[in-house]
Amino acid sequence: MSSTYYPLWVEKLLFLGLIALGVYAGIALQEHIDGTSLILSWFCGIPLVVLVLTEGIGRIFQSTLSK
């Protein structure tokens, strides 16, 4: 019985990278939008995008690396 090891550190590293990219995007958005839409993007939009990207890319990694 052969089992492969899925490296969780890859997913954690990706998550940290996407958080850093989200912080950068939040700072860059200050030049383009302001007011309520900026606050909503900081507290709702960017964290949701980071979560969806992390989950999607993590599932792709898991399905390809654990075969």
ROSE-4610 file (N, C-alpha, C; in Angstrom, 1 decimal, always signed):
// ROSE-4610
residu = [M/M/M/S/S/S/S/S/S/T/T/T/Y/Y/Y/Y/Y/Y/P/P/P/L/L/L/W/W/W/V/V/V/E/E/E/K/K/K/L/L/L/L/L/L/F/F/F/L/L/L/G/G/G/L/L/L/I/I/I/A/A/A/L/L/L/G/G/G/V/V/V/Y/Y/Y/A/A/A/G/G/G/I/I/I/A/A/A/L/L/L/Q/Q/Q/E/E/E/H/H/H/I/I/I/D/D/D/G/G/G/T/T/T/S/S/S/L/L/L/I/I/I/L/L/L/S/S/S/W/W/W/F/F/F/C/C/C/G/G/G/I/I/I/P/P/P/L/L/L/V/V/V/V/V/V/L/L/L/V/V/V/L/L/L/T/T/T/E/E/E/G/G/G/I/I/I/G/G/G/R/R/R/I/I/I/F/F/F/Q/Q/Q/S/S/S/T/T/T/L/L/L/S/S/S/K/K/K]
num = [1/1/1/2/2/2/3/3/3/4/4/4/5/5/5/6/6/6/7/7/7/8/8/8/9/9/9/10/10/10/11/11/11/12/12/12/13/13/13/14/14/14/15/15/15/16/16/16/17/17/17/18/18/18/19/19/19/20/20/20/21/21/21/22/22/22/23/23/23/24/24/24/25/25/25/26/26/26/27/27/27/28/28/28/29/29/29/30/30/30/31/31/31/32/32/32/33/33/33/34/34/34/35/35/35/36/36/36/37/37/37/38/38/38/39/39/39/40/40/40/41/41/41/42/42/42/43/43/43/44/44/44/45/45/45/46/46/46/47/47/47/48/48/48/49/49/49/50/50/50/51/51/51/52/52/52/53/53/53/54/54/54/55/55/55/56/56/56/57/57/57/58/58/58/59/59/59/60/60/60/61/61/61/62/62/62/63/63/63/64/64/64/65/65/65/66/66/66/67/67/67]
x = [+0.8/+0.0/+0.9/+0.8/+1.6/+0.8/+1.2/+0.5/+1.5/+0.9/+1.7/+1.4/+2.4/+2.3/+2.0/+0.9/+0.5/+1.2/+2.0/+2.7/+1.9/+1.4/+0.6/+1.3/+2.6/+3.4/+3.2/+3.0/+2.8/+1.6/+0.5/-0.8/-0.6/+0.1/+0.3/+1.1/+2.1/+2.9/+2.1/+1.3/+0.4/-0.6/-1.1/-2.0/-1.3/-0.1/+0.6/+0.9/+1.3/+1.5/+0.3/-0.9/-2.1/-2.5/-2.2/-2.5/-1.7/-0.4/+0.5/+0.0/-0.4/-1.0/-2.2/-3.1/-4.3/-4.0/-3.0/-2.6/-2.1/-1.3/-0.9/-2.0/-3.0/-4.1/-5.0/-5.1/-5.9/-5.2/-3.9/-3.2/-3.3/-3.2/-3.3/-4.7/-5.8/-7.1/-7.4/-6.6/-6.8/-6.7/-5.9/-5.7/-6.9/-7.7/-8.8/-10.2/-10.4/-11.8/-11.6/-12.7/-12.7/-14.1/-14.2/-15.4/-15.9/-17.2/-17.8/-17.3/-17.1/-16.7/-15.3/-14.4/-13.1/-13.1/-13.9/-14.0/-14.6/-15.7/-16.3/-15.3/-14.4/-13.4/-12.4/-12.0/-11.0/-11.6/-12.8/-13.3/-14.1/-14.6/-15.4/-14.8/-14.4/-14.0/-12.6/-11.6/-10.3/-10.2/-10.7/-10.6/-11.4/-12.5/-13.3/-12.5/-11.8/-11.0/-9.9/-9.2/-8.1/-8.5/-9.7/-10.2/-10.5/-11.2/-11.6/-10.4/-9.4/-8.2/-7.4/-7.3/-6.5/-7.2/-8.5/-9.2/-9.2/-9.4/-9.3/-8.0/-6.9/-5.6/-5.1/-5.5/-5.2/-5.8/-7.1/-7.7/-7.1/-6.6/-5.9/-4.6/-3.8/-2.6/-2.8/-3.9/-4.1/-4.5/-5.3/-5.8/-4.6/-3.7/-2.6/-1.4/-1.2/-0.1/-0.4/-1.6/-2.0/-2.4/-2.2/-2.5/-1.4]
y = [-1.2/+0.0/+1.2/+2.0/+3.2/+4.5/+5.3/+6.5/+7.7/+8.7/+9.9/+10.9/+11.7/+12.8/+14.1/+14.7/+16.0/+17.1/+17.9/+18.9/+20.1/+20.1/+21.2/+22.5/+22.5/+23.7/+24.5/+23.9/+24.6/+25.4/+24.8/+25.5/+26.7/+26.5/+27.6/+28.7/+28.3/+29.4/+30.1/+29.5/+30.1/+31.1/+30.6/+31.4/+32.7/+32.6/+33.8/+34.7/+34.1/+35.0/+35.7/+35.0/+35.7/+36.8/+36.6/+37.6/+38.8/+38.6/+39.7/+40.5/+39.7/+40.3/+41.1/+40.6/+41.2/+42.6/+42.6/+43.8/+44.8/+44.4/+45.3/+45.8/+44.9/+45.3/+46.3/+46.2/+47.1/+48.5/+48.5/+49.8/+50.4/+49.6/+50.1/+50.6/+50.1/+50.5/+51.9/+52.4/+53.7/+54.8/+54.5/+55.5/+55.5/+54.5/+54.3/+54.5/+54.1/+54.2/+54.8/+55.3/+55.9/+55.7/+56.1/+56.0/+54.6/+54.4/+53.1/+52.0/+52.2/+51.1/+50.6/+51.5/+51.2/+50.3/+50.8/+50.0/+48.6/+48.6/+47.3/+46.3/+46.9/+46.1/+45.6/+46.4/+46.0/+44.9/+45.0/+44.1/+42.9/+43.0/+42.0/+41.4/+42.3/+41.8/+41.1/+41.8/+41.2/+39.9/+39.9/+38.6/+37.5/+37.8/+36.8/+36.3/+37.1/+36.7/+35.9/+36.3/+35.5/+34.1/+34.0/+32.7/+31.8/+32.4/+31.6/+31.1/+32.0/+31.6/+30.6/+30.7/+29.8/+28.4/+28.4/+27.1/+26.4/+27.2/+26.7/+26.1/+26.9/+26.5/+25.4/+25.4/+24.3/+23.0/+23.0/+21.8/+21.3/+22.2/+21.8/+21.1/+21.7/+21.1/+19.8/+19.7/+18.4/+17.3/+17.7/+16.6/+16.2/+17.1/+16.7/+16.0/+16.5/+15.9/+14.6/+14.3/+13.1/+12.0/+12.1/+10.9/+9.9]
z = [+0.0/+0.0/+0.0/-1.0/-1.2/-0.9/+0.0/+0.3/+0.0/-0.5/-0.8/+0.3/+0.6/+1.6/+0.9/+1.4/+0.8/+1.7/+1.1/+1.8/+2.2/+3.5/+3.9/+4.0/+4.1/+4.2/+2.9/+1.7/+0.5/+0.5/+1.1/+1.2/+2.2/+3.3/+4.2/+3.7/+2.9/+2.3/+1.2/+0.5/-0.5/+0.3/+1.4/+2.2/+2.6/+3.1/+3.6/+2.4/+1.3/+0.1/-0.3/-0.3/-0.7/+0.3/+1.6/+2.6/+2.3/+2.0/+1.7/+0.4/-0.6/-1.8/-1.5/-0.6/-0.2/+0.5/+1.3/+2.0/+1.0/+0.0/-1.0/-1.9/-2.2/-3.0/-2.2/-0.9/-0.1/-0.1/+0.0/-0.1/-1.4/-2.5/-3.8/-4.2/-3.5/-3.8/-3.3/-2.3/-1.8/-2.9/-3.9/-5.0/-5.9/-5.9/-6.9/-6.4/-5.2/-4.6/-3.2/-2.7/-1.3/-0.7/+0.6/+1.3/+1.7/+1.6/+2.0/+1.1/-0.2/-1.0/-0.7/-0.3/+0.2/+1.4/+2.4/+3.7/+3.4/+2.6/+2.3/+1.6/+0.7/+0.0/+1.0/+2.0/+2.9/+3.9/+4.3/+5.3/+4.7/+3.5/+2.9/+1.6/+0.7/-0.6/-0.6/-0.1/-0.1/+0.7/+1.9/+2.7/+2.0/+1.3/+0.6/-0.6/-1.3/-2.5/-2.0/-0.9/-0.4/+0.0/+0.7/+1.1/-0.1/-1.1/-2.3/-3.1/-3.3/-4.0/-3.2/-1.9/-1.1/-1.2/-1.0/-1.0/-2.4/-3.4/-4.8/-5.2/-5.0/-5.3/-4.4/-3.2/-2.3/-2.7/-3.2/-3.7/-4.9/-5.8/-7.0/-6.7/-5.7/-5.3/-4.7/-3.8/-3.2/-4.1/-5.1/-6.1/-7.0/-7.3/-8.2/-7.5/-6.2/-5.5/-4.7/-4.5/-3.7/-4.6/-5.9/-6.8/-6.8]
